[in-house]
Amino acid sequence: MIAGTLAAIDTEERRNELAEFYKEHKNGLYAFALSRTRNREKAEDAVSEAFLRISKYPEGFFALPVHKRMSYAVIVTGNAVNDILKESARSAELPDDVEDDSLSVEDMALGNISADELRGFIMKMPEVQRQAIILKIVHSMTTAEIANALNVSEPTARKRVSNAYKTIRKFLNGG
């Protein structure tokens, strides 16, 4: 997979750099994709698609400092996962054994929301909010770093994080 992807990169140095990044992080990105898709084939497709996207528009990847590239790759992989899941949903109905993941009024009122339920809610948040909050909380990035990783202004990044917190607060308060 990686050999064909690398052909689109303009210099040998960048090809080697992306190949090394791929070797170092492919398993972590696969684990992330697998946690979202719960399907090995779809997870593999998502990681492949993510690296195709990175190689198709390498400027965004190579413009980032090395320590921020993994976060960028996680976001690109997450977008690939979302696209694969949307396509999969379009082509198939949900199976009958899918449980209703809505919470009871009592659970919300008492704050008995599990980490899995919160994680599930975050994964269903609007894409821009989800990306911002993951970079803020999971990767401990500053607003400036988030803005750089998402290629937006600092005020926009700040607003996205703020809106994400508001959305989560609303969920936790039963709204």
N, C-alpha and C positions, 0 to 999 in steps of 0.2 A: 504494500500500500504506500509506504513512505517514499519509495523510489520514484514512482510516478508523480507524486505530489511535489517532490523536491525539484522536478524538472522545470516547474514554473518560476522558481526563484532565480533571480538574475545573476548572483555572484556565487562562486564556489564557497567563499567564507560564510555567506548567509545560509547556503544549503547545508553546510556542515553544522552550523550553529542550530538550525532548526532540527536537523537529524538527531543531534545530541539531546536537544530539549525533548524531542519525541521519545527517544530511548529512556530518558530519565523519568518522564512524567506520564507515559502512556498507561501504565497500570493504575495510577492514582485517578486519572481522568476516566478510565474504564470503570473503576469502582464507583466513582461519582455517577456516571451515566447508568450503571447497573442499578444503583440505589433509586434512581428516578424511573427507570423503565421496567425494572424487575424482569428483564428479558435479555439474555446474553447477546443474541443476534442484534437486537436494536441498540444495545449499549456499544457493541463493536461498530455498528454503522454510525452511531453518533460521534464516536471518537474519530473515525475515518473522515466523516463529513467536517468535523471541526478543523482537522488539519488541512483538509482541502480548502476550507474557507480562509484559514490563516495564510496558506501559500498563495491563494488567489489575490489577497490583499495584504501583502506582507508588511506594508508601511506601518500599519497600526501596531503590529507585533514588535517590529524592530525599533520603533520609536520609543517604546517603553523601556525604563530601566530594567535590568535583568530580574531584580527581585519582585517586579510587578507582573511579569509575563505569565506566571502560573495563574494568577487571578484572572487575567485576560483570557487565558486558555479555558479556565473553568466557565467563564461567561459564554464564550463561543460554543463550548461543548453543551452548556445548558440550553442555548438557543437551538442547537442542532437536535437535542433531545426533544425540545418543545415541538419543533417542526415534524420530527418523526412521529411523536405521539399524536399530533393533530392529524397527520396523514393516516395514521393507523385508526384513529377514531372515525375519520370520514369513511373508511372502507369497511368498518365492522361495527356491529351493535355491541353494547356492553353485555357481558354474560349475565345470566340471571342470578348468579351467586355473588355478585358484587354487593357488599354491604353498604347501607346508608351511613355515611360518616358525619351526619349532622348531630349536633349536641342537643341534649334536653335543656329545657329552661332551668331546671334545677342545677345541672352541671355548670352552666354558665353563671348562674347567680352565686353559686358557692365557689366558683373559681377552680373547679375540679377538671381543669383542662390538662391533659397529659402532654408531655413533650412531643409525642408522635402527632397528636392532634394539632399542636401549635406548628410543628414542622410542616404538616400537611397544609395548613392554612397559609403559611408563608409561601409554599411552593405554588399556591393558587393565586397569590397576589398579582397585581399587574406587573408585567415584566420589568418596567423601569424601577418600581419600588423594590421588587425582589432583588434585583441586581444590586441596588444601592445598599440595602440593609445587609445583604450577605457580605459585601465588601466591608461594610462598617463593623459588623459584629463578628463575623467569622475570621476575617482577615485583618481586623483592627486598623483599617486604613483611615487616614485623615480625610477631611473633605476635599482638600487639594488633590490627594492621591486618587480618591474616587472620581473626581472630575477628570483627571488625566486618564484613568483606566477606561472611563465611559465616553471619553472624548466630548465632554460637555463643559460648560462654565462652572465655576465654583458655586455661584448662587443656585444654579440648576441642580447641582449635586446635593447641596444643602437642602433644597426644597424636596428632592426625591427622598432623602433620608427622613426628613421631617414627616412627609406624607406617609411613609412606610410605618414609622412609629405610631402615627395617628390611626392608621388602619389596624395595626396590631392591638393598640389600646382599645379600640372600638370592639374588636373581636373578643378580647379578654373581658370586656365589660358587658358582653352579651348583645352588642349592637350590631 
